[in-house]
Each structure stands twice: as C-alpha cells, then as structure tokens.
Amino acid sequence: MSRLDSFIRRLSAQRDILNAVADQVRMLEGPVLELGLGNGRTFDHLRELFPDRRIIAFDRAANAYGPSMPSADNLVLGEIKDTVGRFVGAGASLAHADIGTGYEDKDAVTLTWLPGIMAGVLASGGLAVSGLPLDHADLQTLPLPDTVKAGRYFIYRRR
C-alpha cells in the first residue's frame, strides 16, 4: 500500500471512529483531550462534533492552520508525555491520540507512557481513541465501526 493510501485510511478511520462515538461522548461530562494537535484537522472536527465542550489540545509546538488553532487557554505546548500528566484526574469524556510515528522503536517508547496517561485522564466510562494500541488494565477494548480495518485504529472505554 502506498503511503498516500495508508494516510487516507488512517484519517478515514479516525473520522469514522470519532463520528461513531460522538453520541456516547455527548452523554458524558468532562473535557475532550486531543493529544497531538498537528495542523489541527482533527481538532477542527472535534469542535464540529462537540461545539459546547471544552477541547484541550497538546503538542510540542503550535503548527496548526490558523482557523484550526485552539485558543491559548486550550493549547498546552511541550513534550506531550510531560504536559498531559498535569491532566491526570481531569475526568475527560474523550481522549484522542494520533501520535504514532510509524517507526516501531519510537512508538515502543511512546507506548511505555501513553496507555497509563490515557487511562489516567479519562472519567470512568470515558472513551480513548488512539492510532496506537493501548494495553492497560483500566481500558476495555471496544469494537470498531465496520468501515475500519482491525489494527488500523483503536477504541477503549475507561473501566
């Protein structure tokens, strides 16, 4: 598969999953967390899905397209593994992380801290959506929409 096709499938999976869980998230209290703002595409989609919800984005630097940039009070800059730790216990309704690199060695390092952080920021019943698998005792794997190939993206519920 070409890198372009892989990119399209990843973004389609992301969109399909976020759309599929939106009603569940709306029934929960708490902010939405976006780990990995990037150029702001997913952040912008989250704003459309949850217009009345606080959405906090995390990234190393602010590189989002102008209209897709969060307000200063909803943007946390720095190494995500360090900055998001301040939000453990925040009771998030949804935490989305698309911070995989595609390099097994780098992603293995991320997976030493990401599952615990994702479980830690979520409220009981909150949802984690991730491009990387999250192996954590407090996270229950949920089924994917039919449009998403197994292993492409992941959904979990905080026990």
Secondary structure, DSSP 8 states (H G I E B T S, - for coil): --HHHHHHHHHHHHHHHHHHHHHHHHTS-S-EEEE--TTSHHHHHHHHH-TTS-EEEEESS----GGG---GGGEEES-HHHHGGGGTT--EEEEEE----S-HHHHHHHTTTHHHHHHHHEEEEEEEEESS----TTEEE----TTS-TTTSEEEEE-
